[in-house]
Every structure is written in C-alpha cells, then in structure tokens.
Amino acid sequence: MQSTRENSFKYRLLQSCKCFKMRKASRVVTQYYDKKLKPCKIKITQFSILSLLATGESKTLNSLSEDLLMDRTTLTRSLDILFKDKLIENVKDDDARKRVVKLTEKGYKILDQAIPLWREAEEEILDECKKYDFSVI
C-alpha cells in the first residue's frame, strides 16, 4: 500500500474539482446576500421566493419548485418559514391536492424593504468574490 505522502499529488488534484469550487462560490455568495438581507430578517432563498410571488400570481408548490430549481422538500421548509412569518398565505384552489401560495401585504412590505439591500449586494458581490479563487477552468 502506498503511503499518503506518495498519493498527495493525486489528492491535491481533487481540490481543483469544478463542482467543489462552484459549491464553495455558492456558499460565499449566499452568505453575503444573507448578511445584507439580515435587517429584513429574511435570507436570499426567501427573497427569491418572495420575488417570484411578487408578480401578483399565485403559484403552486410545483411551479415554484420548477422556477427555482429547488427540490420540493427544501422549498416546503422555506415556505413554512414565510407562512409562519405571515409573508405568504395559502390560496384556495379547485384542486385541494395542490398547495397554492401568494404574497401577503406584509410580504410585499418586507420585499420592498429588502430590495435596496439586495441592490447593494448585487453591486458589491463581484468584488467580494475576488477575495477567493473560484476559477473553474
């Protein structure tokens, strides 16, 4: 069996994994946006959901899941938090099997407060990312 020292080059190559770097970049970006949105007591994932619902349309869990490329379990957890905080509400649908949600007035208010903070993050995020090596090629 080869020693760890002899295999170290092989293992160092794993650190160049594109998926690893992209996931790391995603965590940095998410944490940055979450920090910016903290005064509104929402996270960027919740901001994304509120933004989609702000179009005025009621959305089903399935359509939100598809639009956000999120699995339903993760989405349900985020929706439950938004529901508890009264930022969204359930809407009656002809098909009782569907969960349909829409933004509440409080949800619009929080989203309106969050937009300037989100804009700051949008302007600053590239500079923030320059602190890290996220090159994927």
C-alpha positions in Angstrom: 0.0 0.0 0.0 1.3 3.5 -0.9 1.9 6.0 1.8 -0.2 9.2 2.0 2.8 11.2 1.0 3.1 9.3 -2.3 -0.6 9.9 -3.0 -0.6 13.6 -2.0 -0.4 14.8 -5.6 -3.4 12.6 -6.5 -5.4 14.0 -3.6 -4.4 17.6 -4.3 -5.8 17.2 -7.8 -9.2 16.7 -6.2 -9.1 20.3 -4.9 -9.4 21.5 -8.5 -12.8 19.9 -8.8 -15.1 22.3 -10.6 -18.1 21.2 -8.6 -16.2 21.8 -5.3 -15.2 25.3 -6.4 -18.7 26.2 -7.6 -20.3 24.9 -4.4 -17.8 27.0 -2.4 -18.6 30.0 -4.5 -22.3 29.4 -4.0 -21.8 29.3 -0.2 -19.8 32.6 -0.2 -22.4 34.3 -2.4 -25.3 33.0 -0.3 -23.7 34.1 2.9 -23.0 37.5 1.5 -26.6 38.1 0.4 -27.9 36.7 3.7 -25.8 39.1 5.6 -27.0 42.0 3.5 -30.7 41.0 4.0 -30.4 40.4 7.7 -32.1 43.7 8.7 -35.2 42.4 7.0 -35.0 39.1 8.7 -35.0 37.1 5.5 -32.5 35.0 3.7 -31.7 35.2 0.0 -33.6 31.9 -0.6 -36.7 33.5 0.9 -36.1 36.7 -1.1 -36.1 34.7 -4.3 -39.4 33.1 -3.4 -40.9 36.5 -2.4 -39.6 38.0 -5.7 -41.3 35.3 -7.8 -44.6 35.7 -5.9 -44.4 39.5 -6.2 -45.5 39.3 -9.8 -49.0 39.0 -8.4 -49.6 35.5 -9.5 -50.5 32.7 -7.1 -48.1 29.8 -7.6 -48.3 26.2 -6.9 -45.6 24.4 -5.0 -44.7 22.5 -8.2 -44.4 25.7 -10.3 -42.2 27.4 -7.6 -40.1 24.3 -7.4 -39.5 24.3 -11.1 -38.9 28.1 -11.3 -36.3 28.0 -8.5 -34.8 24.6 -9.4 -35.3 23.6 -5.8 -36.5 20.2 -4.6 -39.9 20.3 -3.0 -38.7 19.3 0.5 -36.3 22.3 0.7 -38.9 24.6 -0.8 -41.5 23.4 1.7 -39.2 24.3 4.6 -38.7 27.8 3.2 -42.4 28.3 2.5 -43.3 27.1 6.1 -41.0 29.9 7.5 -42.5 32.5 5.2 -46.0 31.3 6.2 -45.2 31.4 9.9 -43.9 35.0 9.4 -47.1 35.9 7.6 -45.2 36.9 4.4 -47.2 34.4 2.3 -50.6 32.8 2.6 -52.3 29.8 1.2 -54.8 30.3 -1.5 -57.8 28.0 -2.1 -57.7 26.1 -5.3 -60.2 23.9 -7.1 -57.8 21.0 -6.7 -57.4 20.5 -3.0 -54.3 18.4 -3.6 -52.3 21.5 -4.8 -50.7 23.9 -2.4 -51.1 27.4 -3.8 -49.5 30.4 -2.2 -49.3 34.1 -2.7 -47.6 37.1 -1.2 -49.3 39.0 1.7 -49.3 42.7 2.2 -46.6 42.1 4.9 -44.7 40.1 2.3 -44.7 43.0 -0.2 -43.6 45.4 2.6 -40.6 43.2 3.6 -39.7 42.7 -0.1 -39.8 46.5 -0.6 -37.5 47.0 2.4 -35.2 44.2 1.1 -34.8 45.5 -2.5 -32.3 48.3 -1.7 -30.2 45.9 0.4 -30.3 43.3 -2.4 -29.2 46.0 -4.9 -26.2 46.8 -2.7 -25.3 43.1 -2.7 -25.7 43.0 -6.4 -23.3 45.9 -6.8 -20.7 44.5 -4.3 -20.8 40.7 -4.9 -18.2 40.6 -7.6 -15.7 42.5 -5.5 -16.5 40.2 -2.6 -15.8 37.1 -4.8 -12.4 38.4 -5.9 -11.2 37.6 -2.4 -11.5 33.9 -3.3 -10.1 31.6 -6.1 -13.3 30.5 -7.8 -11.7 29.9 -11.2 -13.4 26.8 -12.6 -11.4 26.4 -15.9 
